[in-house]
Amino acid sequence: MTRSPETDQGGGASPAAIRRWRQHLADERAEAAVYRDLARRRSGEEREILLGLAEAEGRHEAHWLALLGSHAGRPLRGDLRTRLLGVLARRFGSVFVLALAQRAEGRSPYAEDPDATSTMAADERLHEEVVRSLATRGRNRLSGSFRAAVFGANDGLVSNLSLILGVGASGVPTHVILLTGLAGLLAGALSMGAGEYVSVRSQRELLAASTPDPRANTIVPELDVNENELVLLYRSRGMSPEEAGAHAAEVLAGRRSVSSWPRVAADVDEHEAVGTGLGAAVSSFCFFASGAAVPVLPYLFGMQGLPAVLVSAGLVGITLLATGAVVGLLSGASPLGRGLRQLLIGYGAAAVTYLLGLLIGGTVG
């Protein structure tokens, strides 16, 4: 253990060091509680992993308790982020919580703290990777329909705002802007839904064509053991000659099937990650339509001119920030950063279309 430079004149720990240790202690207890709450909503391997993380946080808690000794005092509350994680874990226990936990582990201060051991700092880095793997399972389960939903909402927001601003800038009457927005909503939603259905169905068909045929097991009794062309099969799948030979021997001995293929335990079925064509199409249609409806709302309520433009752009901006933040949460990145990125891209596209509308309106006029 390294002695902190924050010591008083008598060689004991300074008040600043004690405050820092107590906060670390509170954070470790709060993080352990989060993992235990998540474990209650899981079963099998995931539950064991989460309980193992809670146990590791308990070891870190013991380190700070040993340093504090009689200065431990009454338990403090963990930081705001960790407390929020605890609330979410108790209420939802979803992939969003795991994504937030991943970010929390990545912000660990132990690498720079002179009183945290190098083992503790390494533990926190490893915890981030463990939580990342757990969150990836949930992300993969969501990725098909969720991708279509997020992209559909974002496309609806940006394309219809751009359409309304571009047409409005040309000087047409308000009722024409409203009709244009509604037509853009319906046409875009149908186009997005149809496109997603075709895309996902095609991807699933490609995956199905690449999946080993289970009927290949029926040929095992007829194989020439001396030639053993199974080795060629497994080498074609990327195994080395030695691995292919060993795998083929297990198949011939009856311990494996021909179509068996070594997979990482955390992998999810590719079809599950892609999603279903119908699910993606419905999600894309509904979310595009809901996104495209946002910039039309002021015109539906009778607003006109500049006030309608400002309200429309403001509503779209708020929604873009929200969708960007959700993507940021799921990806383990900064929600604010992702939200601002969505906002800038959306407003940039709308601004270009608005300027083109002004130019066309001035030319035609």
Rosetta blueprint (number, residue, H / E / L):
1 M L
2 T L
3 R L
4 S L
5 P L
6 E L
7 T E
8 D L
9 Q L
10 G L
11 G L
12 G L
13 A E
14 S L
15 P H
16 A H
17 A H
18 I H
19 R H
20 R H
21 W H
22 R H
23 Q H
24 H H
25 L H
26 A H
27 D H
28 E H
29 R H
30 A H
31 E H
32 A H
33 A H
34 V H
35 Y H
36 R H
37 D H
38 L H
39 A H
40 R H
41 R L
42 R L
43 S L
44 G H
45 E H
46 E H
47 R H
48 E H
49 I H
50 L H
51 L H
52 G H
53 L H
54 A H
55 E H
56 A H
57 E H
58 G H
59 R H
60 H H
61 E H
62 A H
63 H H
64 W H
65 L H
66 A H
67 L H
68 L H
69 G H
70 S H
71 H H
72 A L
73 G L
74 R L
75 P L
76 L L
77 R L
78 G L
79 D L
80 L H
81 R H
82 T H
83 R H
84 L H
85 L H
86 G H
87 V H
88 L H
89 A H
90 R H
91 R H
92 F L
93 G L
94 S L
95 V H
96 F H
97 V H
98 L H
99 A H
100 L H
101 A H
102 Q H
103 R H
104 A H
105 E H
106 G H
107 R L
108 S L
109 P L
110 Y L
111 A L
112 E L
113 D L
114 P L
115 D L
116 A L
117 T L
118 S H
119 T H
120 M H
121 A H
122 A H
123 D H
124 E H
125 R H
126 L H
127 H H
128 E H
129 E H
130 V H
131 V H
132 R H
133 S H
134 L H
135 A H
136 T H
137 R H
138 G H
139 R H
140 N H
141 R H
142 L H
143 S H
144 G H
145 S H
146 F H
147 R H
148 A H
149 A H
150 V H
151 F H
152 G H
153 A H
154 N H
155 D H
156 G H
157 L H
158 V H
159 S H
160 N H
161 L H
162 S H
163 L H
164 I H
165 L H
166 G H
167 V H
168 G H
169 A H
170 S L
171 G L
172 V L
173 P L
174 T H
175 H H
176 V H
177 I H
178 L H
179 L H
180 T H
181 G H
182 L H
183 A H
184 G H
185 L H
186 L H
187 A H
188 G H
189 A H
190 L H
191 S H
192 M H
193 G H
194 A H
195 G H
196 E H
197 Y H
198 V H
199 S H
200 V H
201 R H
202 S H
203 Q H
204 R H
205 E H
206 L H
207 L H
208 A H
209 A H
210 S H
211 T L
212 P L
213 D L
214 P H
215 R H
216 A H
217 N H
218 T H
219 I H
220 V H
221 P H
222 E H
223 L L
224 D L
225 V L
226 N L
227 E L
228 N L
229 E L
230 L H
231 V H
232 L H
233 L H
234 Y H
235 R H
236 S H
237 R L
238 G L
239 M L
240 S L
241 P H
242 E H
243 E H
244 A H
245 G H
246 A H
247 H H
248 A H
249 A H
250 E H
251 V H
252 L H
253 A L
254 G L
255 R L
256 R L
257 S L
258 V L
259 S L
260 S L
261 W L
262 P L
263 R L
264 V L
265 A L
266 A L
267 D L
268 V L
269 D L
270 E H
271 H H
272 E H
273 A H
274 V H
275 G L
276 T L
277 G H
278 L H
279 G H
280 A H
281 A H
282 V H
283 S H
284 S H
285 F H
286 C H
287 F H
288 F H
289 A H
290 S H
291 G H
292 A H
293 A H
294 V H
295 P H
296 V H
297 L H
298 P H
299 Y H
300 L H
301 F L
302 G L
303 M L
304 Q L
305 G H
306 L H
307 P H
308 A H
309 V H
310 L H
311 V H
312 S H
313 A H
314 G H
315 L H
316 V H
317 G H
318 I H
319 T H
320 L H
321 L H
322 A H
323 T H
324 G H
325 A H
326 V H
327 V H
328 G H
329 L H
330 L H
331 S H
332 G L
333 A L
334 S L
335 P H
336 L H
337 G H
338 R H
339 G H
340 L H
341 R H
342 Q H
343 L H
344 L H
345 I H
346 G H
347 Y H
348 G H
349 A H
350 A H
351 A H
352 V H
353 T H
354 Y H
355 L H
356 L H
357 G H
358 L H
359 L H
360 I H
361 G H
362 G H
363 T H
364 V H
365 G L
